Amino acid sequence: MIEINKRIKKFKTRVTESKWTKFFVLASILQLCCVVFLETRVLLRNYDFKESVTDRYNFHLGNGDNCNLKPSIDRMSLIAQENIIFMIFQVFQLWFCLNAIYNQNIMQIITIAIINFICGLFGIVQIFEISKWATDLDKTCEGESALIDKNFVKFDVPLVICLILFATIIAFLSFRLYQQFGWNIYKKIGADIKIQKIYKTMLIFVMYLKLDLFFVLVTAIEVFLSFSVDTSGSSYTFTLPNKLYYFHLGITIMILFLEILAYRSLRLESKIGMVSYLVLSLFTVVDFIILLKFATDKISQSWYFFIVIVVVAIILSLLTWVWTLFVLMNFDQGLDKYLNKTKDQDIDLEGVTQTRPKRFTIED
C-alpha cells in the first residue's frame, strides 16, 4: 500500500510539473475520447455493410445464383476488427503517453509525436480500403455496391481531420517536453556525453519493448482472428497451412516470455539473458516474414491494414533486436555509478530508491 501511494504521489508530481505536462496529459485524454467516438461511428457503418452483404448473400444462395459474396463478408469482418484494434490502440497510446510523463522518457515523447501522424495516415487507409472493397464487391456481383452508402464525408473525413489535428497538437507539446525532459536528464546524468548516450540508448530499448507489447503481441493474436487452419472443409476465405498456424501459436506464447526476459535481463545486466533474447527473437522475425508473404498473397482482398501492421511488427522486432546489441555492449560501462546514491541502495531512472546493491533499475 505504501508503494502504491508513493507511485500515485510521483505520478501527480510528474503530471503537474509544468504547464506542458498538464497540457500533454489533457490532450492525450481528449484524443482518446474523440478518436474512439469517431472510430465507433465508422465501425457501426462497416458492421451495417457486413449485414447488408450477408443478407444479399443469403438471398443469392436461396435462389441458387452463382454470386459468391462470402469473401466480401469475410473481408468486411476483418475491416471491422481493424476498427476495434485501432480503438484498442488508442487506449494503449494513452497509457504510453502517461507512462512517458511518469518516467520522463524523452525518446518515448518523440515517438509519440511520430505515431500520431501515422494514425492520421491510417484514417486515410481506411477510406481506401472501403473504396477497394466496394469495387471488388461490384466485380463479384455487379450492382451490389449500389446498396452501400459509403458517405466518407460523414464518417471517415471527420476522423482523419481529428487525427491530424491532435497529431499537430501532440507534436508541439512533445517538442516542449523534449526540452524540459532533456534538461532533467542533464541534471540527473551530468555533462558526461558517453553516459548520456548510454542512458538514452537504454531509454530507447525500454520504449521498443513497450511498443512491442502492442504491435508485435497484438498482431500475433490478430492472426488467430483473421486466419483459420487450412483444411479441406474450411469455409473461411483466409487460411494458413496447418504447420505454420501452430508454429505461429508457439511464437505468440514465446513473445510474452521474451518481453519479460529482455526487461529482467536489462535490470540485472544479465548478458546470458540478453543473448538468449537475441537468439529467440529471431524466430519471431522469421514468423512475421512468413505471415507477410501470406498477407501479400491476399492483397487482392484489400489486405492493406494487415500488411501494414505486419510490416510495422517486423520493423519493430528488428529495431528491438539491434538495440539489444547496443544495450548489451553498454553493460558494465558505468551508468549504475551515476544512478546509485548510497553503497547499499540504487536509485532508478526516475528517482525511486531501491534496495538492490550494485545494479540499477529501469522505469518502474
VMD Tcl script that draws the C-alpha trace (Angstrom):
set ca {
  {0.00 0.00 0.00}
  {2.87 2.35 0.82}
  {4.43 1.60 -2.57}
  {1.14 2.31 -4.39}
  {0.74 5.63 -2.58}
  {4.31 6.50 -3.46}
  {3.68 5.82 -7.14}
  {0.44 7.83 -7.13}
  {2.23 10.75 -5.48}
  {5.04 10.52 -8.00}
  {2.58 10.45 -10.91}
  {0.79 13.56 -9.64}
  {4.12 15.33 -9.23}
  {5.23 14.46 -12.76}
  {1.90 15.43 -14.35}
  {1.79 18.81 -12.59}
  {5.49 19.55 -13.04}
  {4.82 22.19 -15.72}
  {2.03 23.57 -17.85}
  {3.33 21.48 -20.77}
  {2.95 18.20 -18.87}
  {-0.58 19.21 -17.89}
  {-1.50 20.14 -21.49}
  {0.08 16.92 -22.80}
  {-1.95 14.69 -20.47}
  {-5.15 16.65 -21.17}
  {-4.60 16.44 -24.95}
  {-3.94 12.69 -24.71}
  {-7.18 12.07 -22.81}
  {-9.20 14.23 -25.21}
  {-7.64 12.43 -28.15}
  {-8.73 9.06 -26.79}
  {-12.31 10.22 -26.25}
  {-12.69 11.93 -29.64}
  {-10.98 9.27 -31.76}
  {-12.81 6.36 -30.10}
  {-16.14 8.14 -30.61}
  {-15.46 8.83 -34.31}
  {-13.98 5.38 -34.95}
  {-17.04 3.79 -33.32}
  {-19.21 5.55 -35.91}
  {-17.03 4.09 -38.67}
  {-17.23 0.64 -37.06}
  {-21.04 0.73 -36.88}
  {-21.23 1.79 -40.53}
  {-18.93 -1.06 -41.55}
  {-20.97 -3.51 -39.49}
  {-24.07 -2.38 -41.38}
  {-22.17 -3.02 -44.63}
  {-21.42 -6.57 -43.50}
  {-25.04 -7.20 -42.54}
  {-26.30 -5.86 -45.87}
  {-23.94 -8.06 -47.86}
  {-24.80 -11.06 -45.66}
  {-28.49 -10.56 -46.45}
  {-27.72 -10.38 -50.17}
  {-25.52 -13.50 -49.88}
  {-28.37 -15.43 -48.28}
  {-30.73 -14.15 -50.99}
  {-28.46 -15.31 -53.83}
  {-27.82 -18.61 -52.04}
  {-31.54 -19.24 -51.63}
  {-32.17 -18.55 -55.29}
  {-29.33 -20.77 -56.50}
  {-27.36 -17.85 -58.01}
  {-23.60 -18.10 -58.63}
  {-22.92 -14.78 -56.92}
  {-20.40 -15.69 -54.18}
  {-20.32 -12.85 -51.68}
  {-18.63 -14.90 -48.93}
  {-15.14 -13.36 -49.50}
  {-16.66 -9.86 -49.24}
  {-18.37 -10.78 -45.97}
  {-15.14 -12.21 -44.55}
  {-13.19 -9.16 -45.66}
  {-15.65 -6.75 -44.06}
  {-15.46 -8.75 -40.83}
  {-11.71 -8.17 -40.84}
  {-12.11 -4.46 -41.56}
  {-14.43 -4.23 -38.55}
  {-11.75 -6.00 -36.50}
  {-9.27 -3.39 -37.69}
  {-11.58 -0.65 -36.41}
  {-11.70 -2.32 -32.99}
  {-7.93 -2.81 -32.91}
  {-7.44 0.86 -33.73}
  {-9.63 1.83 -30.77}
  {-7.71 -0.53 -28.51}
  {-4.54 1.11 -29.75}
  {-5.88 4.50 -28.67}
  {-6.20 3.14 -25.13}
  {-2.66 1.78 -25.38}
  {-1.46 5.13 -26.67}
  {-2.98 6.95 -23.69}
  {-1.10 4.59 -21.37}
  {2.04 5.12 -23.48}
  {1.67 8.91 -23.12}
  {1.04 8.78 -19.36}
  {3.93 6.36 -18.97}
  {6.22 8.75 -20.85}
  {5.29 11.53 -18.41}
  {5.64 9.29 -15.37}
  {9.09 8.08 -16.43}
  {10.11 11.27 -18.26}
  {11.27 9.15 -21.17}
  {12.48 11.67 -23.71}
  {12.70 9.10 -26.53}
  {9.14 7.96 -25.86}
  {7.92 11.55 -26.18}
  {9.49 11.86 -29.65}
  {7.98 8.55 -30.74}
  {4.51 9.60 -29.59}
  {4.60 12.57 -31.97}
  {5.55 10.30 -34.88}
  {2.92 7.66 -34.04}
  {0.16 10.28 -34.03}
  {0.89 11.30 -37.62}
  {0.97 7.62 -38.62}
  {-2.51 7.28 -37.08}
  {-3.64 10.07 -39.39}
  {-2.39 8.05 -42.35}
  {-4.33 5.05 -41.06}
  {-7.53 7.08 -41.25}
  {-6.82 7.65 -44.95}
  {-6.04 3.94 -45.45}
  {-9.49 3.10 -44.02}
  {-11.12 5.20 -46.76}
  {-9.04 3.46 -49.43}
  {-9.92 0.02 -48.02}
  {-13.67 0.62 -48.12}
  {-13.45 2.01 -51.66}
  {-11.46 -1.03 -52.80}
  {-13.87 -3.36 -51.01}
  {-16.88 -1.79 -52.76}
  {-15.12 -2.05 -56.14}
  {-14.32 -5.71 -55.58}
  {-17.91 -6.28 -54.48}
  {-19.14 -5.00 -57.85}
  {-16.68 -7.25 -59.67}
  {-18.06 -10.24 -57.78}
  {-21.71 -9.33 -58.22}
  {-22.39 -6.39 -60.48}
  {-24.51 -3.66 -58.94}
  {-24.28 -4.92 -55.34}
  {-22.26 -1.91 -54.14}
  {-25.17 0.34 -55.07}
  {-26.77 -0.85 -51.83}
  {-23.81 0.54 -49.87}
  {-23.79 4.22 -48.89}
  {-20.13 4.84 -48.02}
  {-20.62 8.52 -47.12}
  {-16.94 9.25 -46.40}
  {-17.68 12.92 -45.64}
  {-19.95 11.98 -42.76}
  {-17.93 9.12 -41.24}
  {-14.29 9.00 -42.35}
  {-13.29 12.60 -43.07}
  {-14.09 13.86 -39.52}
  {-11.92 11.04 -38.13}
  {-8.99 11.94 -40.39}
  {-9.28 15.64 -39.51}
  {-9.43 14.78 -35.79}
  {-6.35 12.54 -36.04}
  {-4.30 15.14 -37.91}
  {-5.39 17.92 -35.55}
  {-4.37 16.00 -32.43}
  {-1.17 14.85 -34.13}
  {-0.21 18.50 -34.65}
  {-1.08 19.47 -31.07}
  {0.78 16.49 -29.59}
  {3.81 17.20 -31.80}
  {4.03 20.78 -30.47}
  {3.65 19.63 -26.86}
  {6.18 16.84 -27.44}
  {8.74 19.41 -28.57}
  {8.20 21.39 -25.38}
  {8.51 18.26 -23.24}
  {11.63 17.23 -25.16}
  {13.26 20.45 -24.00}
  {12.02 20.03 -20.43}
  {13.00 16.36 -20.05}
  {16.31 16.96 -21.80}
  {17.22 19.40 -19.04}
  {16.09 16.89 -16.40}
  {18.36 14.23 -17.93}
  {21.27 16.66 -17.84}
  {20.65 17.31 -14.15}
  {20.38 13.58 -13.43}
  {23.27 12.25 -15.51}
  {25.53 15.27 -15.80}
  {27.62 16.51 -18.71}
  {29.34 13.20 -19.50}
  {28.42 12.65 -23.18}
  {29.25 8.95 -23.05}
  {26.96 8.28 -20.09}
  {24.19 10.39 -21.64}
  {24.44 8.30 -24.81}
  {24.29 5.04 -22.83}
  {21.33 6.34 -20.85}
  {19.38 7.35 -23.98}
  {20.19 4.01 -25.63}
  {18.62 2.27 -22.65}
  {15.54 4.53 -22.80}
  {15.08 3.69 -26.49}
  {15.35 -0.04 -25.78}
  {12.76 0.17 -22.99}
  {10.48 2.14 -25.32}
  {10.77 -0.54 -28.03}
  {9.81 -3.21 -25.51}
  {6.66 -1.23 -24.67}
  {5.76 -0.79 -28.34}
  {6.35 -4.49 -28.94}
  {3.68 -5.26 -26.35}
  {1.10 -3.80 -28.70}
  {2.38 -4.02 -32.26}
  {4.08 -7.41 -32.02}
  {1.93 -9.23 -29.47}
  {-1.44 -7.86 -30.65}
  {-0.53 -8.51 -34.30}
  {0.36 -12.08 -33.37}
  {-3.01 -12.52 -31.66}
  {-4.84 -10.89 -34.58}
  {-3.62 -13.71 -36.82}
  {-5.88 -16.17 -34.96}
  {-8.85 -13.86 -35.53}
  {-8.06 -13.36 -39.22}
  {-6.86 -16.78 -40.38}
  {-8.13 -20.31 -39.88}
  {-6.28 -23.59 -40.24}
  {-6.15 -24.61 -43.90}
  {-8.30 -27.74 -44.08}
  {-10.16 -29.25 -46.98}
  {-13.50 -28.41 -45.39}
  {-12.65 -24.85 -44.39}
  {-15.26 -22.29 -45.43}
  {-13.15 -19.32 -44.35}
  {-11.54 -17.17 -47.02}
  {-8.22 -16.59 -45.23}
  {-6.29 -19.67 -44.16}
  {-2.79 -20.70 -43.09}
  {-1.12 -24.09 -43.58}
  {-1.56 -26.34 -40.57}
  {2.13 -26.40 -39.60}
  {2.54 -22.63 -39.93}
  {-0.62 -21.99 -37.88}
  {0.68 -23.98 -34.92}
  {4.22 -22.67 -35.34}
  {2.78 -19.17 -35.01}
  {0.87 -20.26 -31.90}
  {4.16 -21.24 -30.28}
  {5.77 -17.95 -31.30}
  {2.84 -15.97 -29.86}
  {3.27 -17.65 -26.49}
  {7.02 -17.04 -26.66}
  {6.62 -13.29 -27.38}
  {5.32 -12.52 -23.89}
  {8.11 -14.62 -22.37}
  {10.68 -12.69 -24.44}
  {9.32 -9.36 -23.19}
  {9.81 -10.46 -19.58}
  {13.23 -11.93 -20.36}
  {14.51 -8.75 -22.03}
  {13.20 -6.43 -19.33}
  {14.59 -8.50 -16.48}
  {17.94 -9.05 -18.23}
  {18.28 -5.29 -18.60}
  {17.54 -4.69 -14.93}
  {20.12 -7.25 -13.86}
  {22.62 -6.53 -16.65}
  {22.45 -10.22 -17.50}
  {24.48 -10.92 -20.62}
  {23.22 -14.52 -20.79}
  {19.62 -13.29 -20.70}
  {20.24 -10.71 -23.43}
  {21.98 -13.22 -25.69}
  {19.08 -15.64 -25.18}
  {16.68 -12.87 -26.18}
  {18.75 -12.12 -29.30}
  {18.62 -15.75 -30.44}
  {14.96 -16.48 -29.66}
  {13.60 -13.20 -31.03}
  {14.93 -14.11 -34.49}
  {12.23 -16.80 -34.65}
  {9.64 -14.04 -34.18}
  {11.05 -12.12 -37.15}
  {11.02 -15.25 -39.34}
  {7.42 -15.99 -38.32}
  {6.23 -12.49 -39.24}
  {8.07 -12.53 -42.56}
  {6.23 -15.74 -43.47}
  {2.94 -14.15 -42.39}
  {3.71 -11.13 -44.56}
  {4.05 -13.43 -47.57}
  {0.60 -14.87 -46.94}
  {-0.85 -11.40 -46.38}
  {0.53 -10.12 -49.69}
  {-0.92 -13.17 -51.43}
  {-4.31 -11.81 -50.30}
  {-3.63 -8.22 -51.42}
  {-6.43 -8.55 -53.97}
  {-8.77 -8.88 -51.00}
  {-7.83 -5.37 -49.77}
  {-5.49 -6.87 -47.17}
  {-3.78 -3.49 -46.64}
  {-4.21 -2.96 -42.89}
  {-2.84 -6.38 -42.01}
  {0.08 -5.92 -44.41}
  {0.93 -2.59 -42.81}
  {0.69 -3.83 -39.22}
  {2.79 -6.93 -40.00}
  {5.45 -4.74 -41.64}
  {5.43 -2.50 -38.55}
  {5.79 -5.57 -36.32}
  {8.78 -6.78 -38.36}
  {10.46 -3.36 -38.28}
  {9.92 -3.02 -34.52}
  {11.22 -6.54 -33.90}
  {14.36 -5.78 -35.89}
  {14.89 -2.42 -34.18}
  {14.47 -4.05 -30.77}
  {16.98 -6.73 -31.80}
  {19.54 -4.12 -32.88}
  {19.08 -2.06 -29.71}
  {19.51 -5.22 -27.67}
  {23.02 -5.40 -29.10}
  {23.65 -1.75 -28.23}
  {22.43 -2.23 -24.66}
  {24.43 -5.44 -24.26}
  {27.61 -3.64 -25.33}
  {26.87 -0.91 -22.77}
  {26.72 -3.27 -19.81}
  {29.31 -2.51 -17.10}
  {30.08 0.87 -18.68}
  {29.39 2.88 -15.52}
  {25.78 4.01 -15.82}
  {24.89 2.46 -12.45}
  {27.55 4.61 -10.81}
  {25.60 7.73 -11.76}
  {22.32 6.28 -10.56}
  {23.49 4.88 -7.22}
  {23.00 7.16 -4.26}
  {24.49 5.03 -1.49}
  {26.61 1.93 -1.27}
  {23.62 -0.29 -0.44}
  {20.87 1.49 -2.38}
  {20.22 2.14 -6.02}
  {18.09 4.90 -7.45}
  {16.11 4.10 -10.54}
  {15.93 6.32 -13.60}
  {13.05 8.31 -12.12}
  {14.47 8.77 -8.63}
  {12.69 6.00 -6.68}
  {15.08 4.41 -4.20}
  {15.55 0.65 -4.42}
  {17.47 -1.80 -2.24}
  {19.28 -3.80 -4.90}
  {23.06 -3.39 -4.49}
  {25.33 -2.83 -7.45}
  {22.52 -2.99 -10.00}
  {20.42 -0.20 -11.39}
  {16.74 -0.49 -12.20}
  {14.83 0.95 -15.08}
  {11.40 2.51 -15.42}
  {9.03 1.10 -12.85}
}
mol new
graphics top color blue
foreach p $ca { graphics top sphere $p radius 0.5 }
foreach p [lrange $ca 0 end-1] q [lrange $ca 1 end] { graphics top cylinder $p $q radius 0.2 }
display resetview
